[in-house]
């Protein structure tokens, strides 16, 4: 069974944990996380490292949505910074200087 939007309750005080979703769906953590991510791309789910569990926000819970938005933007900036470094390497044909491993043991 997959995680569906109907499994995610409304309201911060009703949030459901990843472990509960794993139990309900009989799926591993990685699969549940992936499905939550897919749902969060379609619906405003509140997933954050600031609290345990996930929930669908109520109209008066915009403060939680803002926390999630800021956290997601921060992650996105970090991801795009890494992509920029990869692109620079690929486009400029950069040849990094690698340490000689024997020097590391002296």
C-alpha atoms as one frame of an Amber mdcrd trajectory, in Angstrom:
protein
   0.000   0.000   0.000   1.276   3.482  -0.887   1.138   6.588   1.261  -1.809
   8.664   0.055  -2.817  12.220   0.781  -5.827  10.925   2.730  -3.434   9.350
   5.272  -2.015  12.762   6.157  -4.142  14.520   8.784  -4.974  18.214   8.900
  -3.432  20.296  11.659  -0.136  20.450  13.523  -1.590  18.774  16.605  -2.715
  15.797  14.506   0.514  15.181  12.611   1.458  11.616  11.767   4.955  10.189
  12.107   6.965   8.498   9.430   7.084   5.387  11.619   3.290   5.238  11.773
   3.083   5.571   7.998   5.670   2.800   7.660   3.525   0.581   9.879   0.282
   1.377   8.038   1.773   0.815   4.581   4.230  -1.988   5.481   6.983  -0.099
   3.678  10.563   0.804   4.470  11.551   4.303   5.574  13.183   5.244   2.279
  10.026   4.374   0.344   7.794   6.339   2.722  10.130   9.358   2.539  10.082
   9.236  -1.273   6.290   9.037  -1.359   5.963  11.932   1.089   8.284  13.946
  -1.108   6.129  13.170  -4.144   2.989  14.198  -2.269   4.674  17.386  -1.025
   5.309  18.363  -4.646   1.536  18.308  -5.222   0.126  19.419  -1.869   1.336
  21.836   0.826   2.464  19.190   3.318   4.301  20.394   6.376   7.469  18.304
   6.740  10.251  19.855   8.755  13.283  19.006  10.808  11.832  21.313  13.490
   9.165  18.815  14.541   8.263  15.142  14.295   5.563  14.093  11.871   3.817
  15.446   8.816   0.476  17.185   8.422  -1.654  19.177   6.022  -1.833  22.758
   7.249  -5.039  24.421   8.321  -5.678  27.995   7.078  -4.575  29.429  10.451
  -1.275  27.470  10.368   0.545  29.580   7.786   3.438  29.992  10.217   4.239
  26.273   9.844   4.044  26.534   6.066   6.509  29.428   6.227   8.948  27.332
   8.271   8.728  24.555   5.681   9.101  27.000   2.789  12.248  28.552   4.271
  13.754  25.142   5.020  13.052  23.942   1.478  14.510  27.101  -0.064  17.665
  26.666   1.986  18.052  23.061   0.819  17.439  24.163  -2.761  20.145  26.827
  -2.582  22.636  24.260  -1.296  21.700  21.845  -4.077  22.031  24.485  -6.796
  25.405  25.576  -5.412  26.664  22.022  -5.791  25.240  21.785  -9.311  27.049
  25.011 -10.192  30.341  23.500  -9.003  29.707  20.362 -11.076  28.874  22.446
 -14.154  32.019  24.533 -13.734  34.108  21.397 -13.521  32.505  19.856 -16.602
  32.534  23.031 -18.706  36.023  24.246 -17.849  37.688  20.847 -18.043  39.216
  21.484 -14.617  41.964  19.085 -13.621  42.155  18.993  -9.834  45.440  18.450
  -8.121  45.192  15.206  -6.222  47.313  14.518  -3.168  49.921  11.831  -3.414
  48.685   9.190  -1.019  52.144   8.266   0.168  52.541  11.807   1.548  49.509
  11.288   3.766  51.257   8.575   5.787  54.429  10.459   6.621
